[in-house]
């Protein structure tokens, strides 16, 4: 007798049942990284992975508030609050809008995404620049700037995907560095690592994301946070749960700065926040810590007709149209055109001996800030590469900030 659930594939359109069954069987028997496998069109997102860094910026007031904190401790707590508040947009947007998690479009090498969030109530304008810096493996580099507040978030992200017991396991490779320029002119840096993902519901054709294990935020002031992610298990637990611990520095921040060495962290947290990253969380005393039940601020981008051919919404416009309207033949046909064109570009470059030249980022083999701040939580690996922006935002996007906001 078969042990397979009777409602397997329940979330799959009738016309796509056969292709979905074949896809699930293929990933179950595949031994390498699953990211580049061709998925049935109905499970594709109409959005390229190049757009995903915009989710970091959809709470502009929380991001700007980091710069207004009165001291190191409060700044670190605000960084944690902002980070937790970005998770809902990053990992459940497709469920909210399309009924289930969708596989993002695999970006082309050199694919670009530009946008901004205007200043509201003195929060300062935020700008975003994203570039796909590698195709095999897929790596996305990004930078978000709020110049009036002295905030710069710079990072990169890649994925390594495997299949186990009807679940997709995604290890997010990469990190982000948030640099705060203080009124004194000094800078403070926060290293942010990325959680692992577990994608459930594959068998039923209704995938959804749970975050797993731990991620960390470590500050050059010595403060650091550990975030534990606890999803819904087979018998117990609540979906999208987390518990965050904020640890004070040892010894004093002045001693850290003088010695140039980071201290061994305390085992006693100064703050503990607990709840769900899709709704609300509270501190131990009952105060609300995060609340993401309200609307997010969407990024503003230029019209598709004004975009460069390598900008993501122009490049994937017909594929996106097919997915959104349910015309999967159109989506598949246009996606194949783009992929074939990209393969031909790589062949031509190999023959000519002229590899693709990136516009905005350059790779460094080992990020010194990751190596230094990662000691606070014994980062594994202890060193990691990084992609650094080499083209100032001012050369890319015209400012839309009113003159009075700049002064």
LUMTOR-478020 format. One record per residue (C-alpha): residue number from 1; residue in three letters; x, z, y. Coordinates in steps of 0.5 Angstrom, whole numbers. Layout:
  loti  zaza      u      w      v
   NUM   Ala      X      Z      Y
...
//
This chain:
  loti  zaza      u      w      v
     1   Unk      0      0      0
     2   Unk      3     -2      7
     3   Unk      4      4     12
     4   Unk      4      0     18
     5   Unk     -2      2     23
     6   Unk     -8     -2     22
     7   Unk     -8     -3     30
     8   Unk     -1     -6     30
     9   Unk     -1    -11     36
    10   Unk     -7     -8     39
    11   Unk     -4     -9     46
    12   Unk     -3    -17     45
    13   Unk     -7    -22     47
    14   Unk    -10    -26     41
    15   Unk     -6    -32     42
    16   Unk      0    -29     42
    17   Unk      0    -25     36
    18   Unk      4    -29     32
    19   Unk     10    -30     37
    20   Unk      9    -22     38
    21   Unk     10    -21     30
    22   Unk     16    -25     30
    23   Unk     19    -22     36
    24   Unk     18    -15     33
    25   Unk     21    -17     26
    26   Unk     27    -20     30
    27   Unk     29    -14     34
    28   Unk     28    -10     28
    29   Unk     33    -14     24
    30   Unk     38    -15     30
    31   Unk     45    -12     30
    32   Unk     47    -13     37
    33   Unk     45    -12     44
    34   Unk     38    -14     45
    35   Unk     38    -15     52
    36   Unk     39    -23     52
    37   Unk     33    -24     46
    38   Unk     28    -29     48
    39   Unk     21    -25     49
    40   Unk     14    -28     48
    41   Unk     12    -30     55
    42   Unk      6    -25     55
    43   Unk     11    -19     55
    44   Unk     15    -22     61
    45   Unk     15    -19     68
    46   Unk     14    -23     74
    47   Unk     20    -20     77
    48   Unk     27    -21     76
    49   Unk     32    -15     74
    50   Unk     35    -17     81
    51   Unk     29    -14     85
    52   Unk     30     -7     81
    53   Unk     35     -4     86
    54   Unk     29     -4     91
    55   Unk     26      2     88
    56   Unk     31      6     90
    57   Unk     29      5     97
    58   Unk     21      6     97
    59   Unk     21     13     99
    60   Unk     25     12    106
    61   Unk     23     19    109
    62   Unk     26     22    103
    63   Unk     32     18    104
    64   Unk     33     19    111
    65   Unk     31     27    111
    66   Unk     38     28    107
    67   Unk     42     26    113
    68   Unk     38     31    117
    69   Unk     39     37    112
    70   Unk     43     43    116
    71   Unk     48     45    111
    72   Unk     51     42    104
    73   Unk     46     46    100
    74   Unk     40     43    103
    75   Unk     43     36    103
    76   Unk     44     37     96
    77   Unk     37     39     94
    78   Unk     34     33     98
    79   Unk     39     28     95
    80   Unk     36     31     88
    81   Unk     29     31     91
    82   Unk     29     24     93
    83   Unk     32     21     87
    84   Unk     27     25     82
    85   Unk     22     21     87
    86   Unk     25     14     86
    87   Unk     24     15     78
    88   Unk     16     13     78
    89   Unk     17      6     82
    90   Unk     23      5     77
    91   Unk     20      6     70
    92   Unk     13      6     71
    93   Unk     11      1     76
    94   Unk      9     -5     70
    95   Unk      5      0     67
    96   Unk      1      2     73
    97   Unk      0     -6     75
    98   Unk      0    -10     69
    99   Unk     -2     -5     63
   100   Unk      5     -4     60
   101   Unk     12     -4     61
   102   Unk     15    -11     61
   103   Unk     21    -14     60
   104   Unk     25    -16     67
   105   Unk     27    -23     68
   106   Unk     34    -24     66
   107   Unk     38    -26     73
   108   Unk     42    -32     74
   109   Unk     50    -30     76
   110   Unk     50    -30     83
   111   Unk     42    -29     84
   112   Unk     41    -25     91
   113   Unk     36    -21     93
   114   Unk     35    -18    101
   115   Unk     30    -14    104
   116   Unk     29     -8    109
   117   Unk     24     -2    110
   118   Unk     23     -2    118
   119   Unk     24      5    121
   120   Unk     18     10    121
   121   Unk     17     16    126
   122   Unk     25     16    127
   123   Unk     27     15    120
   124   Unk     31      9    121
   125   Unk     31      2    118
   126   Unk     34      1    111
   127   Unk     37     -5    109
   128   Unk     38     -8    102
   129   Unk     43    -13     99
   130   Unk     43    -14     91
   131   Unk     47    -19     87
   132   Unk     48    -21     80
   133   Unk     55    -20     79
   134   Unk     55    -21     72
   135   Unk     51    -25     67
   136   Unk     54    -23     60
   137   Unk     53    -18     60
   138   Unk     48    -17     66
   139   Unk     50    -13     71
   140   Unk     47    -12     78
   141   Unk     50     -9     84
   142   Unk     47     -7     90
   143   Unk     48     -3     97
   144   Unk     42      0    101
   145   Unk     44      2    108
   146   Unk     41      7    114
   147   Unk     46      6    119
   148   Unk     42     10    124
   149   Unk     42     16    119
   150   Unk     49     15    117
   151   Unk     47     14    109
   152   Unk     50      9    105
   153   Unk     48      8     97
   154   Unk     52      3     93
   155   Unk     52      2     86
   156   Unk     51     -2     80
   157   Unk     47     -2     73
   158   Unk     47     -5     66
   159   Unk     44     -4     60
   160   Unk     46     -4     53
   161   Unk     39     -4     48
   162   Unk     38     -3     41
   163   Unk     33     -2     36
   164   Unk     31      4     32
   165   Unk     25      6     28
   166   Unk     20      2     32
   167   Unk     23      4     39
   168   Unk     28      1     44
   169   Unk     33      5     46
   170   Unk     37      3     53
   171   Unk     43      6     55
   172   Unk     44      5     62
   173   Unk     51      3     64
   174   Unk     53      4     71
   175   Unk     53     10     77
   176   Unk     51     10     84
   177   Unk     55     13     90
   178   Unk     51     16     96
   179   Unk     55     17    102
   180   Unk     53     21    108
   181   Unk     57     21    115
   182   Unk     56     28    118
   183   Unk     55     29    126
   184   Unk     63     31    126
   185   Unk     65     24    123
   186   Unk     66     27    116
   187   Unk     63     24    110
   188   Unk     60     27    104
   189   Unk     59     24     97
   190   Unk     54     25     92
   191   Unk     55     21     85
   192   Unk     49     19     81
   193   Unk     49     18     74
   194   Unk     43     14     70
   195   Unk     38     17     65
   196   Unk     37     13     58
   197   Unk     31     10     56
   198   Unk     27     10     50
   199   Unk     21      5     50
   200   Unk     16      7     46
   201   Unk      9      3     44
   202   Unk     13     -3     41
   203   Unk      9     -4     35
   204   Unk      2     -4     39
   205   Unk      5     -9     44
   206   Unk      4     -4     49
   207   Unk     11     -1     51
   208   Unk     12      4     56
   209   Unk     18      8     58
   210   Unk     20     15     57
   211   Unk     27     18     60
   212   Unk     31     22     55
   213   Unk     37     26     55
   214   Unk     41     28     62
   215   Unk     43     25     68
   216   Unk     47     28     74
   217   Unk     48     29     81
   218   Unk     55     31     83
   219   Unk     57     33     91
   220   Unk     64     33     94
   221   Unk     62     39     97
   222   Unk     62     42     90
   223   Unk     54     43     89
   224   Unk     52     39     83
   225   Unk     45     38     79
   226   Unk     43     37     72
   227   Unk     36     33     70
   228   Unk     34     34     63
   229   Unk     28     29     61
   230   Unk     23     31     56
   231   Unk     18     26     54
   232   Unk     12     26     49
   233   Unk     14     27     42
   234   Unk     10     26     36
   235   Unk      7     33     36
   236   Unk      9     36     42
   237   Unk     11     35     49
   238   Unk      8     32     56
   239   Unk     10     25     58
   240   Unk     15     24     63
   241   Unk     17     31     64
   242   Unk     23     34     67
   243   Unk     27     40     69
   244   Unk     33     40     74
   245   Unk     38     45     75
   246   Unk     42     46     82
   247   Unk     48     49     81
   248   Unk     53     52     87
   249   Unk     60     51     88
   250   Unk     65     55     85
   251   Unk     70     57     89
   252   Unk     67     56     97
   253   Unk     67     49     99
   254   Unk     73     50    104
   255   Unk     77     52     98
   256   Unk     75     46     95
   257   Unk     77     41    101
   258   Unk     83     45    101
   259   Unk     86     44     94
   260   Unk     83     37     93
   261   Unk     80     40     86
   262   Unk     73     41     84
   263   Unk     71     47     81
   264   Unk     69     49     75
   265   Unk     61     50     76
   266   Unk     57     56     75
   267   Unk     53     57     69
   268   Unk     47     60     73
   269   Unk     43     55     77
   270   Unk     41     57     84
   271   Unk     35     53     84
   272   Unk     30     50     78
   273   Unk     25     45     79
   274   Unk     20     43     73
   275   Unk     14     38     72
   276   Unk     13     31     71
   277   Unk     17     25     75
   278   Unk     11     21     75
   279   Unk      7     26     79
   280   Unk      9     33     81
   281   Unk     14     38     80
   282   Unk     15     45     83
   283   Unk     20     50     84
   284   Unk     20     57     80
   285   Unk     17     60     86
   286   Unk     11     56     85
   287   Unk     13     51     91
   288   Unk     12     44     91
   289   Unk     19     40     90
   290   Unk     16     33     89
   291   Unk     10     29     89
   292   Unk     10     22     88
   293   Unk      2     21     87
   294   Unk      2     18     94
   295   Unk      3     11     96
   296   Unk     10      8     96
   297   Unk     13      4    102
   298   Unk     14     -4     99
   299   Unk     20     -7    101
   300   Unk     20    -13    106
   301   Unk     23    -20    105
   302   Unk     23    -27    108
   303   Unk     18    -32    106
   304   Unk     20    -36    100
   305   Unk     20    -42    104
   306   Unk     26    -39    108
   307   Unk     30    -36    102
   308   Unk     36    -39     99
   309   Unk     36    -43     93
   310   Unk     39    -37     89
   311   Unk     35    -32     92
   312   Unk     31    -29     86
   313   Unk     23    -30     89
   314   Unk     25    -37     90
   315   Unk     29    -38     84
   316   Unk     24    -35     79
   317   Unk     17    -37     83
   318   Unk     14    -42     78
   319   Unk     16    -37     72
   320   Unk     13    -32     76
   321   Unk      7    -36     78
   322   Unk      6    -37     70
   323   Unk      6    -30     68
   324   Unk      2    -28     74
   325   Unk     -4    -33     72
   326   Unk     -3    -32     65
   327   Unk      0    -40     64
   328   Unk      5    -38     59
   329   Unk      7    -45     58
   330   Unk      8    -46     65
   331   Unk     12    -40     65
   332   Unk     16    -42     59
   333   Unk     18    -49     61
   334   Unk     20    -47     68
   335   Unk     24    -41     65
   336   Unk     28    -46     60
   337   Unk     29    -50     66
   338   Unk     33    -45     70
   339   Unk     37    -42     64
   340   Unk     39    -49     62
   341   Unk     41    -51     69
   342   Unk     45    -44     69
   343   Unk     49    -46     62
   344   Unk     51    -53     65
   345   Unk     54    -49     71
   346   Unk     58    -45     67
   347   Unk     60    -51     63
   348   Unk     62    -55     69
   349   Unk     66    -49     72
   350   Unk     70    -48     66
   351   Unk     72    -56     66
   352   Unk     74    -55     73
   353   Unk     77    -49     73
   354   Unk     73    -46     78
   355   Unk     69    -40     76
   356   Unk     63    -37     80
   357   Unk     65    -34     87
   358   Unk     61    -28     88
   359   Unk     58    -27     96
   360   Unk     58    -20     97
   361   Unk     61    -15     92
   362   Unk     68    -15     88
   363   Unk     70    -11     82
   364   Unk     75     -5     82
   365   Unk     77     -3     75
   366   Unk     76      5     76
   367   Unk     72      8     81
   368   Unk     76     14     84
   369   Unk     70     18     86
   370   Unk     67     17     79
   371   Unk     73     20     76
   372   Unk     73     26     81
   373   Unk     66     28     82
   374   Unk     65     27     74
   375   Unk     69     33     73
   376   Unk     64     37     75
   377   Unk     59     35     69
   378   Unk     65     33     64
   379   Unk     63     26     65
   380   Unk     63     21     59
   381   Unk     66     16     60
   382   Unk     71     20     65
   383   Unk     72     14     68
   384   Unk     68      8     70
   385   Unk     69      1     74
   386   Unk     65      0     80
   387   Unk     63     -6     85
   388   Unk     64     -5     92
   389   Unk     61     -9     98
   390   Unk     66    -13    101
   391   Unk     61    -17    106
   392   Unk     58    -12    112
   393   Unk     50    -12    112
   394   Unk     50    -14    119
   395   Unk     53    -21    117
   396   Unk     47    -22    112
   397   Unk     41    -19    115
   398   Unk     39    -19    122
   399   Unk     36    -12    125
   400   Unk     29    -12    126
   401   Unk     30     -5    129
   402   Unk     27     -4    136
   403   Unk     32     -2    141
   404   Unk     29      4    143
   405   Unk     30      6    135
   406   Unk     38      4    136
   407   Unk     39      9    142
//
